[in-house]
Amino acid sequence: MVLGKGDVLKGLERLKGQRVLIVGDCMLDQYQWGRVDRISPEAPVPVVQVERETWTLGGAGNVARSIKALGGEPCLVSLVGADPAGKKIADMLTREGIDHTLITSLRPTTIKNRIIAGNQQMLRVDQEKKRAMSPGTWKRFSSVLRSLQTAYEVVIVSDYGKGVISGELLATLEQGEVPRKILVDPKIEHYCLYQGHYLMTPNAREAGESARGAMDSVQDILKVGRTILNDKQLNNLLITLGSRGMALFRQDQATLHIPTVAQKVYDVTGAGDTVIGAIALCLSSHLDLLTSCVIANCAAGIVVGQVGTAAVSLREMAHSLEAISLPSITSWG
């Protein structure tokens, strides 16, 4: 099966202005770019001569940024510390026109510093303290959620395991008379919390670890996927498989394989954020799930061809789709 390119391009036109709520762990991604021309005399390690420094939104912030780049209107609810990094995140969100509510807490803002030389990541240094919200912080956070959630049909839970996501938070999102589509980008240690959601989007490693199964063959992937789909009572499950594309599991329907369209892979940072952001935006515009996954697959294929936490624009998407042949979608049974 091949989706018509014209139908996919028409789908892109519907994304502009669609609204998505993102709840999760926001962080600051720092990049130090430079070159290596010698080995340290102190230890057998390269010396990176830093030439420039850039900062981007990471985690749930990158999900929001991805949606904004595709023409959507994201709203981000997250935690930051009362520190310069937290202020920088707030300033960046404001500058990019992303609606947001950031609750300050005693926990410092997470910073991930990547040192890159010649398009090669040499080292990553994480500055963070993982802890659950205090009762007082949760009271403020939940109040914001309740005031916002009825305005959104599609909600993304971006779980990076830094302390925002909890069973209480997920239960709060499930409340309301009108059912909404909740999409979860999961964290292994929180698998016990996820239950009955519209869609979950683990990568191959996360899926294999959660189901305690291999992910080598098609049969391995099918076994793991069906185990997760049924155990977690999900409506749908999308496992991202890197160079092998994606596998879409649906209740009482055949599993579909969507091959990758990536021409080159330099950096997978933020690819999962792009996938869940694009799918959520498509669903908000009432595109079907398969078309949404195909569009997300194309967006991820562009992102992994760039170094650093990247976001793909609607124009880039349209240009890329014009230039490639959409892959054939096959049934894996």
C-alpha positions as CSV (number, residue, x, y, z in Angstrom):
1,M,0.0,0.0,0.0
2,V,1.3,3.5,-0.9
3,L,-0.5,6.6,0.2
4,G,-1.0,9.2,-2.5
5,K,1.6,12.0,-2.3
6,G,-1.2,14.5,-3.2
7,D,-3.3,13.4,-0.2
8,V,-0.3,13.7,2.1
9,L,0.5,17.2,0.8
10,K,-3.1,18.2,1.3
11,G,-2.9,16.9,4.8
12,L,0.1,19.2,5.5
13,E,-2.1,22.2,4.5
14,R,-4.5,21.4,7.3
15,L,-1.9,21.6,10.0
16,K,-1.6,25.4,10.2
17,G,-3.2,26.8,13.4
18,Q,-4.1,23.4,15.0
19,R,-3.8,23.3,18.8
20,V,-1.9,20.7,20.9
21,L,-1.3,20.6,24.6
22,I,2.1,19.3,25.7
23,V,2.8,18.2,29.3
24,G,6.1,17.0,30.4
25,D,9.8,17.4,31.2
26,C,11.3,20.5,29.6
27,M,15.1,21.0,29.5
28,L,17.8,23.2,28.0
29,D,20.0,21.7,25.3
30,Q,23.4,23.4,25.1
31,Y,25.8,22.8,22.2
32,Q,29.5,23.7,22.1
33,W,30.8,23.4,18.6
34,G,34.5,23.2,17.8
35,R,37.4,21.3,16.4
36,V,39.9,18.7,17.5
37,D,43.5,19.1,16.5
38,R,45.4,17.5,19.4
39,I,45.3,14.9,22.2
40,S,45.5,16.1,25.8
41,P,48.9,15.6,27.5
42,E,46.9,15.0,30.7
43,A,45.0,12.0,29.6
44,P,44.4,10.1,26.3
45,V,41.4,12.2,25.3
46,P,40.9,14.7,22.5
47,V,41.0,18.5,23.2
48,V,38.0,20.3,21.7
49,Q,38.7,23.9,20.8
50,V,35.2,25.5,21.3
51,E,34.4,28.0,18.5
52,R,30.7,28.7,19.2
53,E,27.9,27.9,21.5
54,T,24.2,27.4,20.8
55,W,21.1,26.7,23.0
56,T,17.9,25.0,22.0
57,L,14.7,23.8,23.8
58,G,14.9,20.2,24.8
59,G,12.5,17.5,25.9
60,A,8.9,18.7,26.0
61,G,10.2,22.1,24.9
62,N,11.5,20.5,21.7
63,V,8.1,18.8,21.1
64,A,6.5,22.2,21.3
65,R,9.1,23.7,19.0
66,S,8.5,21.0,16.5
67,I,4.8,21.6,16.4
68,K,5.3,25.3,16.1
69,A,7.7,24.8,13.1
70,L,5.0,22.7,11.4
71,G,2.5,25.6,11.7
72,G,0.7,24.4,14.8
73,E,-0.2,26.2,18.0
74,P,1.4,24.3,20.9
75,C,0.8,25.0,24.6
76,L,3.5,23.7,26.9
77,V,3.0,23.1,30.7
78,S,6.2,22.1,32.5
79,L,8.5,22.6,35.4
80,V,11.7,24.7,35.6
81,G,14.0,25.7,38.4
82,A,14.3,29.2,39.8
83,D,17.6,29.7,38.0
84,P,19.1,31.3,34.9
85,A,18.5,28.1,32.8
86,G,14.8,28.2,33.6
87,K,14.6,31.9,32.6
88,K,16.4,31.1,29.4
89,I,13.8,28.5,28.6
90,A,11.0,30.9,29.3
91,D,12.7,33.6,27.1
92,M,13.2,31.1,24.2
93,L,9.6,29.9,24.3
94,T,8.4,33.6,24.3
95,R,10.7,34.4,21.4
96,E,9.4,31.5,19.3
97,G,5.8,32.4,20.0
98,I,5.0,29.3,22.0
99,D,2.2,29.5,24.6
100,H,3.5,28.2,27.9
101,T,3.1,27.9,31.6
102,L,6.3,27.1,33.5
103,I,5.9,26.2,37.2
104,T,9.0,27.0,39.2
105,S,10.3,24.5,41.7
106,L,13.2,23.9,44.0
107,R,14.6,21.4,41.6
108,P,17.2,23.0,39.2
109,T,16.5,23.1,35.5
110,T,17.9,20.2,33.5
111,I,20.8,21.2,31.2
112,K,22.3,18.8,28.6
113,N,25.6,20.0,27.2
114,R,26.8,18.3,24.0
115,I,30.3,18.9,22.8
116,I,30.6,18.5,19.1
117,A,33.6,18.5,16.8
118,G,33.4,18.1,13.0
119,N,29.7,17.0,13.2
120,Q,30.7,14.3,15.7
121,Q,29.4,14.4,19.3
122,M,32.4,13.9,21.5
123,L,30.7,14.1,24.9
124,R,27.5,14.9,26.7
125,V,27.4,16.4,30.2
126,D,24.1,16.4,32.1
127,Q,23.3,18.8,34.9
128,E,20.1,17.7,36.7
129,K,18.4,16.4,39.8
130,K,15.5,14.1,39.3
131,R,12.8,14.3,41.8
132,A,9.0,14.2,42.0
133,M,7.0,17.4,42.5
134,S,6.4,18.5,46.1
135,P,2.7,18.6,47.2
136,G,2.8,22.4,46.9
137,T,4.2,22.3,43.4
138,W,1.7,19.7,42.3
139,K,-1.1,21.8,43.6
140,R,-0.1,24.7,41.3
141,F,0.7,22.4,38.4
142,S,-2.6,20.5,38.6
143,S,-4.5,23.8,38.8
144,V,-3.0,24.9,35.5
145,L,-3.8,21.5,33.9
146,R,-7.4,21.6,34.9
147,S,-7.8,25.1,33.5
148,L,-6.3,24.2,30.1
149,Q,-7.2,20.6,29.3
150,T,-10.8,21.1,28.2
151,A,-9.6,23.4,25.4
152,Y,-7.5,20.7,23.7
153,E,-8.6,17.5,21.8
154,V,-5.0,16.1,21.7
155,V,-2.6,16.0,24.5
156,I,1.1,14.9,24.4
157,V,2.7,13.4,27.5
158,S,6.5,13.9,27.0
159,D,8.1,11.8,29.7
160,Y,11.9,12.2,30.2
161,G,11.8,10.9,33.8
162,K,12.8,14.2,35.4
163,G,9.9,14.4,37.8
164,V,6.9,15.9,36.0
165,I,5.0,12.8,35.0
166,S,3.2,10.8,37.7
167,G,0.2,8.6,38.0
168,E,-1.7,11.5,39.6
169,L,-0.9,13.7,36.6
170,L,-2.0,11.0,34.1
171,A,-5.2,10.5,36.0
172,T,-5.8,14.3,35.9
173,L,-5.4,14.3,32.1
174,E,-8.0,11.5,31.8
175,Q,-10.6,13.4,33.7
176,G,-13.4,15.3,31.8
177,E,-16.7,14.5,30.1
178,V,-15.2,14.8,26.6
179,P,-12.6,12.0,25.9
180,R,-9.4,13.4,24.4
181,K,-6.6,11.7,22.6
182,I,-3.6,11.2,24.9
183,L,-0.3,10.4,23.2
184,V,2.6,9.2,25.4
185,D,6.3,9.4,24.6
186,P,7.3,6.9,27.4
187,K,10.1,6.5,29.9
188,I,11.0,2.9,30.8
189,E,10.8,3.4,34.6
190,H,7.2,4.7,34.2
191,Y,5.7,1.9,32.1
192,C,3.6,0.8,35.1
193,L,1.8,4.2,34.9
194,Y,0.7,4.1,31.3
195,Q,-2.7,2.5,30.7
196,G,-5.4,2.8,28.1
197,H,-4.0,5.7,26.2
198,Y,-4.8,6.5,22.5
199,L,-1.1,6.1,21.4
200,M,2.3,5.3,22.8
201,T,5.5,5.9,20.8
202,P,8.5,4.0,22.3
203,N,11.7,3.4,20.3
204,A,12.9,-0.1,19.7
205,R,15.2,-0.2,22.8
206,E,12.4,1.1,25.1
207,A,9.9,-1.4,23.6
208,G,12.2,-4.3,23.9
209,E,13.2,-3.5,27.5
210,S,9.6,-2.9,28.6
211,A,8.4,-6.2,27.2
212,R,11.7,-8.0,28.0
213,G,12.0,-9.2,24.5
214,A,14.5,-9.1,21.6
215,M,13.9,-6.7,18.7
216,D,16.0,-8.3,16.0
217,S,13.5,-10.0,13.6
218,V,10.1,-9.0,12.4
219,Q,8.6,-11.8,14.6
220,D,10.5,-10.3,17.6
221,I,9.0,-6.9,16.9
222,L,5.5,-8.3,16.4
223,K,5.7,-10.2,19.7
224,V,6.9,-7.2,21.7
225,G,4.5,-4.8,20.1
226,R,1.4,-7.0,20.7
227,T,2.5,-7.6,24.3
228,I,2.7,-3.9,25.0
229,L,-0.5,-3.1,23.1
230,N,-2.5,-5.7,25.1
231,D,-0.8,-5.3,28.5
232,K,-1.2,-1.5,28.5
233,Q,-4.7,-1.7,26.8
234,L,-3.6,0.9,24.3
235,N,-5.7,1.9,21.3
236,N,-2.6,2.1,19.2
237,L,1.2,1.6,19.5
238,L,3.9,3.1,17.2
239,I,7.4,1.6,17.7
240,T,10.1,3.7,16.0
241,L,12.8,1.4,14.6
242,G,15.5,3.8,13.5
243,S,16.8,2.8,10.0
244,R,14.1,0.1,9.8
245,G,11.3,2.7,9.9
246,M,8.2,2.3,12.1
247,A,5.8,-0.4,13.1
248,L,2.2,0.7,13.8
249,F,0.1,-1.7,16.0
250,R,-3.7,-1.2,16.3
251,Q,-6.3,-3.1,18.2
252,D,-8.0,-5.8,16.0
253,Q,-6.1,-4.7,12.9
254,A,-3.0,-5.8,11.0
255,T,0.3,-4.4,12.1
256,L,1.7,-2.0,9.4
257,H,5.4,-1.4,8.6
258,I,6.3,2.1,7.4
259,P,9.9,2.2,5.9
260,T,12.2,5.1,6.7
261,V,12.6,7.9,4.2
262,A,15.9,9.2,5.8
263,Q,18.6,9.7,3.2
264,K,21.4,10.1,5.8
265,V,21.6,10.0,9.6
266,Y,23.8,12.4,11.4
267,D,22.0,12.8,14.8
268,V,18.9,11.2,16.2
269,T,18.6,13.8,19.0
270,G,15.0,14.9,19.1
271,A,13.7,12.5,16.4
272,G,11.2,11.0,18.9
273,D,10.0,14.6,19.8
274,T,9.4,15.3,16.1
275,V,7.5,12.0,15.6
276,I,5.0,12.5,18.4
277,G,4.7,16.2,17.7
278,A,3.8,15.7,14.1
279,I,1.3,12.9,14.8
280,A,-0.4,15.0,17.5
281,L,-0.7,18.0,15.1
282,C,-2.1,15.8,12.3
283,L,-4.6,14.2,14.7
284,S,-5.7,17.6,15.9
285,S,-6.5,18.5,12.3
286,H,-8.5,15.3,12.1
287,L,-6.2,13.3,9.7
288,D,-6.3,9.6,10.2
289,L,-3.6,7.9,12.2
290,L,-1.9,6.1,9.3
291,T,-1.5,9.4,7.3
292,S,-0.4,11.1,10.5
293,C,2.4,8.4,11.0
294,V,3.5,8.8,7.3
295,I,3.9,12.5,7.7
296,A,5.7,12.0,11.0
297,N,8.0,9.5,9.4
298,C,8.9,12.1,6.7
299,A,9.5,14.8,9.3
300,A,11.8,12.5,11.3
301,G,13.7,11.6,8.2
302,I,14.6,15.3,7.7
303,V,15.5,15.8,11.4
304,V,18.0,13.0,11.7
305,G,19.9,14.4,8.7
306,Q,20.8,17.5,10.7
307,V,23.2,17.8,13.7
308,G,21.7,18.9,17.0
309,T,18.2,19.3,18.3
310,A,16.4,20.2,15.0
311,A,12.8,21.2,14.0
312,V,11.4,20.8,10.5
313,S,9.3,23.5,8.9
314,L,6.2,23.0,6.9
315,R,8.1,24.3,3.8
316,E,10.9,21.8,4.3
317,M,8.3,19.1,4.7
318,A,6.5,20.0,1.4
319,H,9.9,20.3,-0.4
320,S,11.0,16.9,0.9
321,L,7.8,15.2,-0.1
322,E,8.0,16.6,-3.6
323,A,11.5,15.2,-4.0
324,I,11.0,11.7,-2.7
325,S,8.8,8.7,-3.5
326,L,6.7,7.7,-0.5
327,P,7.6,4.2,0.7
328,S,5.3,1.2,0.3
329,I,3.5,0.4,3.5
330,T,3.3,-3.4,4.1
331,S,1.4,-5.6,6.5
332,W,3.4,-7.5,9.0
333,G,0.4,-9.6,10.1
